[in-house]
Amino acid sequence: MREVFNTLVDAVSGAWWSYFIVFGVAMVDAFFPLVPSETVAITAGVLAGSGKLSLPLCILAASAGAFAGDNICYGLGTLLGERTIKRFFRDDKTHKGFDWAERMLAERGAYIIVIGRFIPGGRTVTTFSAGYIHSFPYYRFVRADALAAVIWGCYTVLLGYVGGKTFENAPWKGLLLAFAFALAVTGSIELVRYVRKRRAPS
């Protein structure tokens, strides 16, 4: 784990351009989920905890990047339409995710924009779906997404910050603690979804 942390620190160092890396990764992760935005944001928080980066600027960079990426997805969904988007994402699992997102947007509206960010793959399918669903106007999306981006930015960066403060002499341990907590939160959300799905009438 120490080696992984050192690799991330090399990318997100204490230099001024680290904020742009956090912003860029958080943005690209919206439409290319293989980019580890949570990892980078948490690492930035750990470095902020050790005094190498500014905590407010890390939160701002993560939140702004997430917001920008989500709006790009919404715009692409609106511009390209449902058929083209689903043709690009061809695997069955993602198509099921789109079906889920469409249903949740119809049932719960803006609420799912916030919740979807903490579900694996939920951010991508939800933001694209909101774009091509004509009944979900942009003014509703942008308000919900601004809230979602700020919550996510604060959550991830502060998670790393607390871990970094807790283990100032061994920041890689703070990263490990932050990851463990993030996985626990994600797992809890997935467990609740699974239980509700099993209890739902067929």
ChimeraX commands (.cxc) that place a marker at each C-alpha (Angstrom):
marker #1 position 0.00,0.00,0.00 radius 0.5
marker #1 position 2.90,2.32,0.72 radius 0.5
marker #1 position 4.12,1.92,-2.89 radius 0.5
marker #1 position 0.65,2.68,-4.27 radius 0.5
marker #1 position 0.44,5.80,-2.15 radius 0.5
marker #1 position 3.86,6.98,-3.27 radius 0.5
marker #1 position 2.81,6.52,-6.90 radius 0.5
marker #1 position -0.31,8.61,-6.35 radius 0.5
marker #1 position 1.68,11.27,-4.52 radius 0.5
marker #1 position 4.01,11.50,-7.51 radius 0.5
marker #1 position 0.95,12.34,-9.67 radius 0.5
marker #1 position -0.83,14.51,-7.06 radius 0.5
marker #1 position 2.10,16.21,-5.36 radius 0.5
marker #1 position 2.16,19.38,-3.34 radius 0.5
marker #1 position 2.73,21.48,-6.47 radius 0.5
marker #1 position 0.22,24.12,-7.61 radius 0.5
marker #1 position -0.77,22.07,-10.65 radius 0.5
marker #1 position -2.03,19.24,-8.42 radius 0.5
marker #1 position -5.41,21.00,-8.22 radius 0.5
marker #1 position -5.72,20.83,-12.01 radius 0.5
marker #1 position -5.01,17.09,-11.90 radius 0.5
marker #1 position -7.75,16.62,-9.32 radius 0.5
marker #1 position -10.12,18.71,-11.44 radius 0.5
marker #1 position -9.27,16.90,-14.67 radius 0.5
marker #1 position -9.54,13.38,-13.27 radius 0.5
marker #1 position -12.85,14.16,-11.55 radius 0.5
marker #1 position -14.17,15.53,-14.84 radius 0.5
marker #1 position -13.02,12.68,-17.10 radius 0.5
marker #1 position -14.30,10.03,-14.67 radius 0.5
marker #1 position -17.86,11.11,-15.53 radius 0.5
marker #1 position -17.70,9.60,-19.02 radius 0.5
marker #1 position -14.67,7.30,-18.64 radius 0.5
marker #1 position -15.27,5.48,-15.32 radius 0.5
marker #1 position -11.92,3.66,-15.38 radius 0.5
marker #1 position -10.26,6.92,-14.29 radius 0.5
marker #1 position -10.00,6.76,-10.46 radius 0.5
marker #1 position -11.48,10.09,-9.37 radius 0.5
marker #1 position -12.21,8.93,-5.81 radius 0.5
marker #1 position -8.65,7.70,-5.45 radius 0.5
marker #1 position -7.16,10.98,-6.63 radius 0.5
marker #1 position -9.52,13.12,-4.52 radius 0.5
marker #1 position -8.85,11.07,-1.38 radius 0.5
marker #1 position -5.09,11.24,-2.02 radius 0.5
marker #1 position -5.34,15.02,-2.36 radius 0.5
marker #1 position -7.17,15.10,0.96 radius 0.5
marker #1 position -4.41,13.07,2.62 radius 0.5
marker #1 position -1.82,15.52,1.30 radius 0.5
marker #1 position -3.96,18.41,2.55 radius 0.5
marker #1 position -3.96,16.75,5.96 radius 0.5
marker #1 position -0.17,16.77,5.94 radius 0.5
marker #1 position -0.09,20.43,4.94 radius 0.5
marker #1 position 1.17,19.93,1.38 radius 0.5
marker #1 position -2.06,21.10,-0.30 radius 0.5
marker #1 position -4.87,23.51,0.57 radius 0.5
marker #1 position -8.00,21.74,1.84 radius 0.5
marker #1 position -10.50,24.31,0.43 radius 0.5
marker #1 position -8.80,24.27,-2.99 radius 0.5
marker #1 position -8.81,20.46,-3.08 radius 0.5
marker #1 position -12.55,20.40,-2.34 radius 0.5
marker #1 position -13.16,23.11,-4.94 radius 0.5
marker #1 position -11.13,21.26,-7.60 radius 0.5
marker #1 position -12.85,17.93,-6.94 radius 0.5
marker #1 position -16.35,19.42,-6.84 radius 0.5
marker #1 position -15.85,21.61,-9.91 radius 0.5
marker #1 position -14.35,18.73,-11.90 radius 0.5
marker #1 position -17.22,16.43,-10.98 radius 0.5
marker #1 position -19.77,19.10,-11.90 radius 0.5
marker #1 position -18.10,19.80,-15.26 radius 0.5
marker #1 position -17.88,16.11,-16.15 radius 0.5
marker #1 position -21.52,15.48,-15.28 radius 0.5
marker #1 position -22.64,18.39,-17.43 radius 0.5
marker #1 position -20.59,17.06,-20.35 radius 0.5
marker #1 position -22.41,13.72,-19.98 radius 0.5
marker #1 position -25.79,15.45,-19.84 radius 0.5
marker #1 position -24.92,17.46,-22.94 radius 0.5
marker #1 position -23.77,14.36,-24.84 radius 0.5
marker #1 position -26.92,12.53,-23.83 radius 0.5
marker #1 position -29.05,15.39,-25.14 radius 0.5
marker #1 position -27.02,15.84,-28.33 radius 0.5
marker #1 position -26.52,12.19,-29.30 radius 0.5
marker #1 position -29.74,10.65,-28.00 radius 0.5
marker #1 position -30.55,7.37,-26.32 radius 0.5
marker #1 position -29.87,5.08,-29.28 radius 0.5
marker #1 position -26.36,6.40,-29.95 radius 0.5
marker #1 position -25.39,6.42,-26.26 radius 0.5
marker #1 position -26.51,2.83,-25.76 radius 0.5
marker #1 position -24.75,1.78,-28.96 radius 0.5
marker #1 position -21.51,3.19,-27.54 radius 0.5
marker #1 position -21.97,1.36,-24.20 radius 0.5
marker #1 position -22.62,-2.11,-25.57 radius 0.5
marker #1 position -22.29,-4.48,-22.60 radius 0.5
marker #1 position -25.43,-5.88,-21.01 radius 0.5
marker #1 position -24.50,-4.74,-17.50 radius 0.5
marker #1 position -24.31,-1.09,-18.56 radius 0.5
marker #1 position -27.58,-1.38,-20.49 radius 0.5
marker #1 position -29.24,-2.69,-17.34 radius 0.5
marker #1 position -27.73,0.28,-15.55 radius 0.5
marker #1 position -29.34,2.64,-18.07 radius 0.5
marker #1 position -32.70,0.90,-17.58 radius 0.5
marker #1 position -32.32,1.34,-13.82 radius 0.5
marker #1 position -31.34,5.01,-14.18 radius 0.5
marker #1 position -34.29,5.76,-16.48 radius 0.5
marker #1 position -36.70,4.14,-14.04 radius 0.5
marker #1 position -35.22,5.89,-11.00 radius 0.5
marker #1 position -35.20,9.29,-12.72 radius 0.5
marker #1 position -38.89,8.84,-13.51 radius 0.5
marker #1 position -39.75,7.69,-9.99 radius 0.5
marker #1 position -37.44,9.80,-7.81 radius 0.5
marker #1 position -36.28,12.61,-10.03 radius 0.5
marker #1 position -33.40,14.80,-8.92 radius 0.5
marker #1 position -32.84,12.72,-5.78 radius 0.5
marker #1 position -31.24,9.93,-7.80 radius 0.5
marker #1 position -28.69,12.36,-9.30 radius 0.5
marker #1 position -27.22,12.74,-5.81 radius 0.5
marker #1 position -27.51,9.09,-4.76 radius 0.5
marker #1 position -26.26,7.77,-8.11 radius 0.5
marker #1 position -22.86,9.34,-7.48 radius 0.5
marker #1 position -22.19,6.89,-4.64 radius 0.5
marker #1 position -23.29,3.79,-6.56 radius 0.5
marker #1 position -20.60,2.04,-8.66 radius 0.5
marker #1 position -21.27,3.06,-12.27 radius 0.5
marker #1 position -24.34,5.01,-11.16 radius 0.5
marker #1 position -22.88,8.43,-11.93 radius 0.5
marker #1 position -22.27,7.65,-15.61 radius 0.5
marker #1 position -25.59,6.01,-16.46 radius 0.5
marker #1 position -27.59,8.56,-14.48 radius 0.5
marker #1 position -26.07,11.66,-16.05 radius 0.5
marker #1 position -26.26,10.30,-19.60 radius 0.5
marker #1 position -29.85,9.13,-19.04 radius 0.5
marker #1 position -30.89,12.50,-17.65 radius 0.5
marker #1 position -29.62,14.05,-20.88 radius 0.5
marker #1 position -31.60,11.95,-23.32 radius 0.5
marker #1 position -34.78,11.75,-21.24 radius 0.5
marker #1 position -36.83,14.67,-22.53 radius 0.5
marker #1 position -38.90,14.85,-19.35 radius 0.5
marker #1 position -35.82,15.76,-17.28 radius 0.5
marker #1 position -35.01,19.41,-18.10 radius 0.5
marker #1 position -31.57,20.90,-17.62 radius 0.5
marker #1 position -32.58,23.33,-14.87 radius 0.5
marker #1 position -33.61,20.38,-12.68 radius 0.5
marker #1 position -30.44,18.50,-13.50 radius 0.5
marker #1 position -28.00,21.34,-12.88 radius 0.5
marker #1 position -29.42,22.14,-9.44 radius 0.5
marker #1 position -29.32,18.53,-8.30 radius 0.5
marker #1 position -25.91,17.94,-9.82 radius 0.5
marker #1 position -24.39,21.02,-8.19 radius 0.5
marker #1 position -25.47,19.63,-4.82 radius 0.5
marker #1 position -24.21,16.15,-5.72 radius 0.5
marker #1 position -20.81,17.46,-6.85 radius 0.5
marker #1 position -20.29,19.50,-3.68 radius 0.5
marker #1 position -21.32,16.58,-1.45 radius 0.5
marker #1 position -18.99,14.24,-3.31 radius 0.5
marker #1 position -16.08,16.71,-3.29 radius 0.5
marker #1 position -16.42,17.34,0.44 radius 0.5
marker #1 position -16.90,13.65,1.22 radius 0.5
marker #1 position -13.89,12.31,-0.69 radius 0.5
marker #1 position -11.41,15.07,0.12 radius 0.5
marker #1 position -12.38,15.30,3.80 radius 0.5
marker #1 position -12.16,11.53,4.06 radius 0.5
marker #1 position -8.55,11.70,2.96 radius 0.5
marker #1 position -7.92,14.78,5.10 radius 0.5
marker #1 position -9.08,13.05,8.29 radius 0.5
marker #1 position -7.00,10.00,7.42 radius 0.5
marker #1 position -3.96,12.17,6.75 radius 0.5
marker #1 position -4.39,14.02,10.02 radius 0.5
marker #1 position -4.83,10.77,11.94 radius 0.5
marker #1 position -1.62,9.30,10.53 radius 0.5
marker #1 position 0.55,12.35,9.90 radius 0.5
marker #1 position 3.76,10.34,10.29 radius 0.5
marker #1 position 2.53,7.55,7.96 radius 0.5
marker #1 position 0.12,9.14,5.46 radius 0.5
marker #1 position -0.23,5.91,3.47 radius 0.5
marker #1 position -2.07,4.48,6.48 radius 0.5
marker #1 position -4.45,7.43,6.30 radius 0.5
marker #1 position -5.08,6.60,2.65 radius 0.5
marker #1 position -5.78,2.98,3.56 radius 0.5
marker #1 position -8.21,4.07,6.30 radius 0.5
marker #1 position -10.01,6.43,3.93 radius 0.5
marker #1 position -10.34,3.72,1.27 radius 0.5
marker #1 position -11.71,1.26,3.80 radius 0.5
marker #1 position -14.36,3.74,4.92 radius 0.5
marker #1 position -15.28,4.62,1.32 radius 0.5
marker #1 position -15.69,0.94,0.47 radius 0.5
marker #1 position -17.85,0.44,3.55 radius 0.5
marker #1 position -20.16,3.31,2.51 radius 0.5
marker #1 position -20.43,2.01,-1.06 radius 0.5
marker #1 position -21.04,-1.53,0.19 radius 0.5
marker #1 position -23.78,-0.33,2.53 radius 0.5
marker #1 position -25.56,1.48,-0.30 radius 0.5
marker #1 position -25.35,-1.60,-2.51 radius 0.5
marker #1 position -26.67,-3.78,0.33 radius 0.5
marker #1 position -29.67,-1.49,0.82 radius 0.5
marker #1 position -30.38,-1.58,-2.92 radius 0.5
marker #1 position -30.17,-5.37,-2.94 radius 0.5
marker #1 position -32.51,-5.76,0.03 radius 0.5
marker #1 position -35.06,-3.36,-1.45 radius 0.5
marker #1 position -34.92,-5.17,-4.76 radius 0.5
marker #1 position -35.56,-8.54,-3.09 radius 0.5
marker #1 position -38.47,-7.13,-1.10 radius 0.5
marker #1 position -40.06,-5.37,-4.06 radius 0.5
marker #1 position -43.16,-7.15,-5.43 radius 0.5
marker #1 position -42.46,-8.98,-8.66 radius 0.5
marker link #1:1,2 radius 0.2
marker link #1:2,3 radius 0.2
marker link #1:3,4 radius 0.2
marker link #1:4,5 radius 0.2
marker link #1:5,6 radius 0.2
marker link #1:6,7 radius 0.2
marker link #1:7,8 radius 0.2
marker link #1:8,9 radius 0.2
marker link #1:9,10 radius 0.2
marker link #1:10,11 radius 0.2
marker link #1:11,12 radius 0.2
marker link #1:12,13 radius 0.2
marker link #1:13,14 radius 0.2
marker link #1:14,15 radius 0.2
marker link #1:15,16 radius 0.2
marker link #1:16,17 radius 0.2
marker link #1:17,18 radius 0.2
marker link #1:18,19 radius 0.2
marker link #1:19,20 radius 0.2
marker link #1:20,21 radius 0.2
marker link #1:21,22 radius 0.2
marker link #1:22,23 radius 0.2
marker link #1:23,24 radius 0.2
marker link #1:24,25 radius 0.2
marker link #1:25,26 radius 0.2
marker link #1:26,27 radius 0.2
marker link #1:27,28 radius 0.2
marker link #1:28,29 radius 0.2
marker link #1:29,30 radius 0.2
marker link #1:30,31 radius 0.2
marker link #1:31,32 radius 0.2
marker link #1:32,33 radius 0.2
marker link #1:33,34 radius 0.2
marker link #1:34,35 radius 0.2
marker link #1:35,36 radius 0.2
marker link #1:36,37 radius 0.2
marker link #1:37,38 radius 0.2
marker link #1:38,39 radius 0.2
marker link #1:39,40 radius 0.2
marker link #1:40,41 radius 0.2
marker link #1:41,42 radius 0.2
marker link #1:42,43 radius 0.2
marker link #1:43,44 radius 0.2
marker link #1:44,45 radius 0.2
marker link #1:45,46 radius 0.2
marker link #1:46,47 radius 0.2
marker link #1:47,48 radius 0.2
marker link #1:48,49 radius 0.2
marker link #1:49,50 radius 0.2
marker link #1:50,51 radius 0.2
marker link #1:51,52 radius 0.2
marker link #1:52,53 radius 0.2
marker link #1:53,54 radius 0.2
marker link #1:54,55 radius 0.2
marker link #1:55,56 radius 0.2
marker link #1:56,57 radius 0.2
marker link #1:57,58 radius 0.2
marker link #1:58,59 radius 0.2
marker link #1:59,60 radius 0.2
marker link #1:60,61 radius 0.2
marker link #1:61,62 radius 0.2
marker link #1:62,63 radius 0.2
marker link #1:63,64 radius 0.2
marker link #1:64,65 radius 0.2
marker link #1:65,66 radius 0.2
marker link #1:66,67 radius 0.2
marker link #1:67,68 radius 0.2
marker link #1:68,69 radius 0.2
marker link #1:69,70 radius 0.2
marker link #1:70,71 radius 0.2
marker link #1:71,72 radius 0.2
marker link #1:72,73 radius 0.2
marker link #1:73,74 radius 0.2
marker link #1:74,75 radius 0.2
marker link #1:75,76 radius 0.2
marker link #1:76,77 radius 0.2
marker link #1:77,78 radius 0.2
marker link #1:78,79 radius 0.2
marker link #1:79,80 radius 0.2
marker link #1:80,81 radius 0.2
marker link #1:81,82 radius 0.2
marker link #1:82,83 radius 0.2
marker link #1:83,84 radius 0.2
marker link #1:84,85 radius 0.2
marker link #1:85,86 radius 0.2
marker link #1:86,87 radius 0.2
marker link #1:87,88 radius 0.2
marker link #1:88,89 radius 0.2
marker link #1:89,90 radius 0.2
marker link #1:90,91 radius 0.2
marker link #1:91,92 radius 0.2
marker link #1:92,93 radius 0.2
marker link #1:93,94 radius 0.2
marker link #1:94,95 radius 0.2
marker link #1:95,96 radius 0.2
marker link #1:96,97 radius 0.2
marker link #1:97,98 radius 0.2
marker link #1:98,99 radius 0.2
marker link #1:99,100 radius 0.2
marker link #1:100,101 radius 0.2
marker link #1:101,102 radius 0.2
marker link #1:102,103 radius 0.2
marker link #1:103,104 radius 0.2
marker link #1:104,105 radius 0.2
marker link #1:105,106 radius 0.2
marker link #1:106,107 radius 0.2
marker link #1:107,108 radius 0.2
marker link #1:108,109 radius 0.2
marker link #1:109,110 radius 0.2
marker link #1:110,111 radius 0.2
marker link #1:111,112 radius 0.2
marker link #1:112,113 radius 0.2
marker link #1:113,114 radius 0.2
marker link #1:114,115 radius 0.2
marker link #1:115,116 radius 0.2
marker link #1:116,117 radius 0.2
marker link #1:117,118 radius 0.2
marker link #1:118,119 radius 0.2
marker link #1:119,120 radius 0.2
marker link #1:120,121 radius 0.2
marker link #1:121,122 radius 0.2
marker link #1:122,123 radius 0.2
marker link #1:123,124 radius 0.2
marker link #1:124,125 radius 0.2
marker link #1:125,126 radius 0.2
marker link #1:126,127 radius 0.2
marker link #1:127,128 radius 0.2
marker link #1:128,129 radius 0.2
marker link #1:129,130 radius 0.2
marker link #1:130,131 radius 0.2
marker link #1:131,132 radius 0.2
marker link #1:132,133 radius 0.2
marker link #1:133,134 radius 0.2
marker link #1:134,135 radius 0.2
marker link #1:135,136 radius 0.2
marker link #1:136,137 radius 0.2
marker link #1:137,138 radius 0.2
marker link #1:138,139 radius 0.2
marker link #1:139,140 radius 0.2
marker link #1:140,141 radius 0.2
marker link #1:141,142 radius 0.2
marker link #1:142,143 radius 0.2
marker link #1:143,144 radius 0.2
marker link #1:144,145 radius 0.2
marker link #1:145,146 radius 0.2
marker link #1:146,147 radius 0.2
marker link #1:147,148 radius 0.2
marker link #1:148,149 radius 0.2
marker link #1:149,150 radius 0.2
marker link #1:150,151 radius 0.2
marker link #1:151,152 radius 0.2
marker link #1:152,153 radius 0.2
marker link #1:153,154 radius 0.2
marker link #1:154,155 radius 0.2
marker link #1:155,156 radius 0.2
marker link #1:156,157 radius 0.2
marker link #1:157,158 radius 0.2
marker link #1:158,159 radius 0.2
marker link #1:159,160 radius 0.2
marker link #1:160,161 radius 0.2
marker link #1:161,162 radius 0.2
marker link #1:162,163 radius 0.2
marker link #1:163,164 radius 0.2
marker link #1:164,165 radius 0.2
marker link #1:165,166 radius 0.2
marker link #1:166,167 radius 0.2
marker link #1:167,168 radius 0.2
marker link #1:168,169 radius 0.2
marker link #1:169,170 radius 0.2
marker link #1:170,171 radius 0.2
marker link #1:171,172 radius 0.2
marker link #1:172,173 radius 0.2
marker link #1:173,174 radius 0.2
marker link #1:174,175 radius 0.2
marker link #1:175,176 radius 0.2
marker link #1:176,177 radius 0.2
marker link #1:177,178 radius 0.2
marker link #1:178,179 radius 0.2
marker link #1:179,180 radius 0.2
marker link #1:180,181 radius 0.2
marker link #1:181,182 radius 0.2
marker link #1:182,183 radius 0.2
marker link #1:183,184 radius 0.2
marker link #1:184,185 radius 0.2
marker link #1:185,186 radius 0.2
marker link #1:186,187 radius 0.2
marker link #1:187,188 radius 0.2
marker link #1:188,189 radius 0.2
marker link #1:189,190 radius 0.2
marker link #1:190,191 radius 0.2
marker link #1:191,192 radius 0.2
marker link #1:192,193 radius 0.2
marker link #1:193,194 radius 0.2
marker link #1:194,195 radius 0.2
marker link #1:195,196 radius 0.2
marker link #1:196,197 radius 0.2
marker link #1:197,198 radius 0.2
marker link #1:198,199 radius 0.2
marker link #1:199,200 radius 0.2
marker link #1:200,201 radius 0.2
marker link #1:201,202 radius 0.2
view
